[in-house]
Amino acid sequence: MQTTLYQDWTILSGDTTLRRALKKERKTEVVDYQYEQLNTAMLCCKQFRTAIDVGANYGVMSYHMSKRFTNVHAFEIEPNVYNCLETNVKHFNLDNVQTHACGLGDKEQTVSLTYKGTSTFGTHVTPNSSGDILVKTMDSFSFTDVDFIKMDAEGFEPLIINGGIDLIAKYKPVILYECKGHETRYGYARDEVGQQLKKLGYVKIADAGNRKNAIIGVIN
């Protein structure tokens, strides 16, 4: 698939999602996209060792995380978008960002994806599907010293939590996740993630992005 440059960022040709999102937020620079809510979440961290970016897209969030955290692991499930992510990571010399060409879920499997027109923001795992897109569990990577997780997986977040429950229980990272109700497509109640994490001792610290994202942390 063809790519193009937008403000020095490699994106898929014909994908106007980022431009429209910036306009909606009344921003002009790519690096400003959702930065305020990300920054609010990162400020809740007590340490800045390892961060995990689930649903990294073109890498804007990973770019900012790389400035704060020692190590960043960026996951992107859509193959063409992943190629752009990898290109951007190399272009901006983000040497502490490791990219992963797979999705995360509650078990290792292969799935198919559903696309929302030409937009990359609405791409999601097709419920109860099989295909050639690899999904792994967060726990299978044996990450250490995880202080922050950002999740934007179009409703797949509850499955990601289930597949990373050991890591989360051990390190208690601050978690920023999307809560737009998309998890209902997988049979979960709205904000299932909040209920899952509550069982691990998590409490909501703040809402972000007009309550479309939630910042969850543990009060020690």
C-alpha positions in Angstrom: 0.0 0.0 0.0 1.3 3.5 -0.9 2.4 5.9 1.7 2.8 9.7 1.9 4.5 12.3 4.1 2.4 14.5 6.4 4.4 16.9 8.5 7.4 14.6 8.2 5.3 11.6 9.4 4.8 8.6 7.1 1.1 7.7 6.8 -1.0 5.7 4.4 -2.0 7.5 1.2 -5.6 8.6 1.3 -5.9 8.3 5.1 -7.2 11.7 6.2 -8.0 10.5 9.8 -5.1 12.3 11.4 -5.8 15.6 9.6 -9.5 15.4 10.6 -8.6 14.5 14.2 -6.3 17.5 14.5 -8.9 19.8 13.1 -11.4 18.5 15.6 -9.0 19.1 18.5 -8.2 22.6 17.0 -4.5 21.6 16.7 -2.2 22.0 13.7 0.8 19.9 14.5 0.9 16.1 14.4 2.9 15.9 17.6 0.1 17.8 19.4 -2.5 15.0 18.7 -4.0 13.9 22.0 -0.9 15.1 23.8 -2.6 16.8 26.7 -4.4 13.7 27.8 -1.3 11.5 27.3 0.8 14.0 29.3 -1.8 14.1 32.1 -1.6 10.3 32.3 2.2 10.2 32.3 2.4 12.7 35.1 0.6 10.2 37.3 3.6 7.8 37.0 6.0 7.5 39.9 8.8 6.0 37.7 9.5 6.1 34.0 11.1 2.7 33.2 9.0 0.8 30.6 5.9 1.9 28.8 3.7 -0.2 26.5 1.7 1.5 23.6 -1.1 -0.8 22.5 -2.6 0.4 19.2 0.4 2.6 18.4 -1.0 3.6 14.9 1.6 5.8 13.3 3.6 6.3 16.5 2.7 9.7 17.7 2.1 8.5 21.3 5.2 6.3 21.2 7.1 9.4 20.1 6.1 11.2 23.3 6.6 8.2 25.5 10.1 7.8 24.3 11.0 11.2 25.7 10.0 10.1 29.2 10.5 6.4 29.5 13.7 4.3 29.3 12.0 1.7 27.1 8.8 1.8 25.0 7.1 -1.2 23.4 4.8 -0.2 20.5 2.2 -2.7 19.2 0.4 -2.2 15.9 -1.9 -4.9 14.6 -2.6 -3.6 11.0 0.3 -4.6 8.8 0.4 -1.5 6.5 0.1 0.9 9.5 2.8 -1.1 11.2 5.2 -0.4 8.3 4.5 3.3 8.7 5.1 3.0 12.5 8.4 1.3 11.9 9.4 4.0 9.4 8.5 6.8 11.7 10.4 5.2 14.6 13.5 5.0 12.5 13.1 8.5 11.0 12.8 10.2 14.4 15.7 8.1 15.8 13.5 6.6 18.6 16.2 4.1 19.6 14.4 3.2 22.8 11.2 2.2 21.0 10.8 -1.4 20.0 8.0 -2.1 17.6 5.9 -5.3 17.5 3.9 -6.3 14.4 1.0 -8.0 16.2 -2.0 -7.3 18.3 -2.5 -8.2 22.0 -5.4 -10.2 23.4 -6.3 -12.9 25.9 -4.7 -15.8 24.0 -2.3 -16.4 21.0 -4.4 -16.7 17.9 -4.8 -15.4 14.4 -7.7 -13.1 13.5 -9.1 -10.9 10.7 -9.7 -7.2 10.8 -12.7 -5.0 10.1 -11.9 -1.6 8.4 -13.8 1.6 8.7 -13.5 3.0 5.2 -10.1 4.6 4.6 -9.7 5.5 8.3 -7.0 3.7 10.3 -8.5 4.8 13.6 -11.5 2.5 13.5 -9.8 -0.7 12.4 -10.6 -3.5 14.9 -10.5 -7.2 15.4 -13.5 -8.9 13.7 -15.4 -10.7 16.6 -15.1 -14.5 16.6 -12.9 -14.4 13.5 -10.0 -16.3 12.2 -7.4 -15.0 9.7 -3.8 -14.2 9.2 -3.3 -11.4 11.7 -1.3 -12.5 14.8 -2.5 -11.7 18.3 -0.4 -12.6 21.4 -0.8 -12.0 25.1 1.0 -9.2 27.0 2.2 -11.7 29.6 3.9 -13.9 26.9 6.5 -11.1 26.4 7.8 -11.2 30.0 8.2 -7.4 30.1 9.7 -6.0 33.3 9.5 -2.7 35.2 6.3 -1.6 33.4 5.1 1.8 34.7 2.7 2.8 32.0 0.3 1.3 29.5 -1.7 3.1 26.9 -4.5 1.1 25.2 -6.5 2.1 22.1 -7.8 -1.1 20.6 -11.3 -0.2 19.5 -13.0 -2.4 22.2 -10.5 -5.2 22.4 -9.1 -3.8 25.7 -10.9 -6.3 28.1 -9.2 -9.2 26.3 -5.8 -7.4 26.4 -6.2 -7.0 30.1 -7.0 -10.7 30.5 -3.9 -11.5 28.6 -1.7 -9.2 30.7 -3.2 -9.8 34.1 0.0 -11.2 35.7 2.1 -8.2 34.4 -0.5 -5.7 35.6 -0.9 -7.3 39.0 2.9 -7.4 39.5 3.8 -3.9 38.4 0.6 -1.9 38.9 1.3 0.5 35.9 -0.7 3.6 35.3 -3.1 2.8 32.5 -4.6 5.1 29.9 -7.4 3.5 27.9 -10.1 4.3 25.5 -13.7 3.9 26.8 -16.1 4.6 24.0 -18.2 1.5 24.5 -16.7 -0.4 21.6 -16.1 -3.4 23.9 -19.8 -4.3 23.6 -19.0 -5.7 20.1 -17.1 -8.5 22.0 -19.9 -9.2 24.4 -18.6 -7.0 27.3 -20.3 -4.3 29.3 -19.4 -0.7 28.7 -16.1 0.2 30.6 -15.4 -3.5 31.4 -11.8 -2.5 31.7 -12.6 -0.3 34.7 -14.3 -3.2 36.4 -11.5 -5.6 35.6 -8.9 -3.3 37.1 -11.0 -2.4 40.1 -10.6 -6.1 41.2 -6.8 -5.5 41.2 -7.1 -2.5 43.4 -7.1 0.2 40.7 -9.1 3.4 41.0 -9.9 6.0 38.4 -7.6 9.0 38.7 -9.1 11.2 36.0 -11.1 11.3 32.8 -9.4 12.6 29.7 -10.5 13.6 26.2 -14.1 14.6 27.1 -14.5 11.4 29.1 -13.7 9.2 26.1 -10.5 8.1 27.8 -9.9 7.1 31.4 -6.7 7.3 33.4 -6.5 4.4 35.9 -3.9 4.1 38.7 -3.3 2.4 42.0 -3.3 4.3 45.2 -0.5 2.8 47.3 
